[in-house]
Amino acid sequence: MANHGRSDADLGSKRYTVTWNWRTTLNEVHRPQIREFITEHSDLVPGSEAYLADYQRQFTRYLKANVSKAEIEAARVLAQKWNEEKPPPEVQAR
């Protein structure tokens, strides 16, 4: 393995984590509905550069149109739980 003279011990172990908040939690929980909303309300093709560039704006529109304050509060609680413990395996797999 070409590691430029460094041993595996020098490289250390990298651990990647996600810090969840209410938006990231809702994005994960509502993923199929968000995709459907974006394709219905725009001419963007999922996965295209334009779709990815406009995703956050469309996601905000989806939240304003479809998510109640109670759901946002529930997402805050779920985000805190996922940060303290960990998200379910199907979420971790993404």
JOKA-V410011 format. One record per pair of residues at least 6 apart in sequence whose ideal C-beta (glycine too) atoms are under 7 Angstrom apart, sorted by the first residue. I is the first residue (numbers start at 1). J is the second residue. Records with the same first field share a line. If there is no record, write none. Layout:
# JOKA-V410011
I: J / J
This chain:
# JOKA-V410011
3: 11
19: 83
20: 79 / 82 / 83
21: 79
22: 72 / 75 / 76 / 79
25: 75 / 78 / 79 / 82
26: 63 / 67 / 75
27: 34 / 59
28: 91
34: 59 / 62
35: 46
37: 62
38: 44 / 58
39: 46
42: 58
44: 50 / 51 / 54
45: 51
86: 92
